[in-house]
């Protein structure tokens, strides 16, 4: 037989569990939505539609990754670097690469 104190404690714990389960049910869809709209997923979705991240700078990807990580954090920097194209690696002549970089003016020109 339970004492009054034990009964009250069990009831309080049951209420707390119910509140936590309700909160979990409320938050779970938000977490799933946030995961789907994360930067890595957005970059991949854009890339699938022909829109890419293009590095026009001459620095190595390691240097660029550290710089990006300082701005947006390691996880997002890794995602950007993983799906980024680097103009210096483009399969064309060095002259054409420089012309293309000049047209974009390091990303400052829009057309």
N, C-alpha and C positions, 0 to 999 in steps of 0.2 A: 504494500500500500504506500502510495506517495504522500509525502507531507505537503502541506500548503505551499511552502517555499519552493519545493521541487516542481510542483504543478505550475506555479507562477513563472519560474525560470524556463520551463519547457515551453509554455505558451509564449513567452517573450522571444525565445529563440525561434519558434515557428513563425511568429510575425516578422522577425528580422529576415529569416530565410525567404519568406514570401516577398518582402520588399526588395531584397537583393535579386531574386529571380525576375521580378517585374522590371527592375532597373536594367538587368542584363538583356531582357527581351527588347527594351526600348533602345539600348545602345548598340546592340549587335548589328542591326541594319545600317546604322550610321558608320560603323567600322568597316563593314563590307563596301559601302559606297565610297568611303574615303580611300580604301585600298584601290578601288577601281579608278579613282580619279587622281592617283598618285602621279608624280612627275614621270617616273619611268614608264608607266602605262600610257600616259598622254604622249610622250615622245614616240613610243612605238606605234600608237594609233596614227599620229601625224605622218610618221615614216611610211606606213602602209598606204598612205594617200599621196605619197610623192613629196612630202614636206620634210625637209631634213635640217639638222643642226650641222652647220659647216664652219670649221675652224679655218680662219684666214690668216692667223698669226704664224710666226716662224718658230715659236717656242716648242719644245718637246711636249708630248702629251703628259708626261710626269709633272713638269712645271705647271702646265695649264691645270691639271687635276688638283694640285695643291692650292692654286689660286682660286679655283672654283669652290673647293672645299671650304676655304676661308670665308666665302660669301654665303653658300647655301648648305654647307655641311657635307660630310664624307659620303653619306648614302646617296644624296642627290647628285653629287659630283660624279660618283661612280656611274650612275645611270646616264648622265650626260656624256661622259667620256665613252662609255660602252656603245652608244648609238651615234656618236659624232663622226662626221667625215672630216678628214684633214686635207686641205687644199694641197699641201706639199706632197701628199701621196697620190694625187690625181694622175691618171695614166695619160699625161699629155706633156708637151715640151715645157721646159722651165720658163721660156718666154711667154707662152700662153698662160701658165699659172700666174705669172706676175701681172699680166694684162687683166686677168679676171680679178685678182686681188685689188688692183687699182680701180676697177669699175665699182667694186663694192666699198672701197675706201674703209676697210676694216669694219664693215657693217654699218657705216654711218650714211651710206647712200641708199636711198630707196627708190625704186622705179617700178 
